[in-house]
């Protein structure tokens, strides 16, 4: 236990032979329950999980430690089919919720997450300062430099999209899987409906925001070793972007109980209509201009009262500009509404 709070760790693993055993072995002693999920791996991951679990459970059983009141410390779980990392984490979350674990962290089976930083991740929840804590590798210049370039670019893009979708404008690095969640949040956020693939972390942030849970970032460092990434960013970014659009619209619909939230939703709707109409008008105008210019003696520029001509692009600017301004105002309002619900703990 950690300061009288039971601690669980979910370890999702897919083809992590040679890594996952070390992750289990090096977890801090205050961790009471470890849910190791093999997501139908095709290598020796499951065998390594079982061997390590048996060794750790035998060792802890002989030490006289009651593991927070649980019958065994490490719980190996194997999926019958591959469900993605989000599916593995969902399985672990549901087991932790069933076991009434006070705070449940997530540490990947690839060994990138430093177990010595786990205390910093769970501490804000134990102290009652947050309902969900996530690591942020972008807070330190050294950590940003160590991140592979393609990961950094994709991370920055998804960071801003997630800020818009969730309304949590004071957090970053949403793809960081080093997280912790309180039992209260597990019980109230609708984990059963959580996205099951690599966008699960973005989806969960939107769900937390829709339910007014407090989220904070803590600085963490990643350890990039010889593990192989299972993410194809060419399909990953578009897929997660579409998922964020869907969950963003859902959040605007379900969280509009106060006047400020209703006004924010109205600004977003008005801005979207303005941008859409402005863009559509621009496309139609360009098409008409091309058809008129192609005609003999044609001129697509409308006449002014004094015989001059007003460029067609000037006529469509107001609608588009108003739409953009409304969207910016909506983002500012959203950030203000959620300001007390998100931040960073140094």
ZIHU-V523324 format. One line per field, one symbol per residue. psi: psi as a letter, one per 30 degrees, with the letter a starting at -180 (. if undefined). Layout:
psi = ???
This chain:
psi = ljhgkkklkkjkkjhhkfeeeeeeegklffkekjjjjjhhlgageeeeeeeeeeeeeeeeeffgkghgglflekjkkkkflkgleeeeeeeeeeeeeeghkekklkklgfgfkjfffeefefeeeefgflfkkkljfgfkeeeeefkkeeeeeeeeefeeeeeeefgifglahffkfjlkkleeeefffhefgkkfafgeeeeeeeeeefghlkklkkklkljjbglkkgkjfefeeeeeeeeeeeeeeeeeefihfleeeeeeeeeeeeeeeeeeeeeeeeeeeeeeeeeeefkkgljfklklegfakjkffeffeeeeeeeeeeeeeeeeeeeeegefglakj.
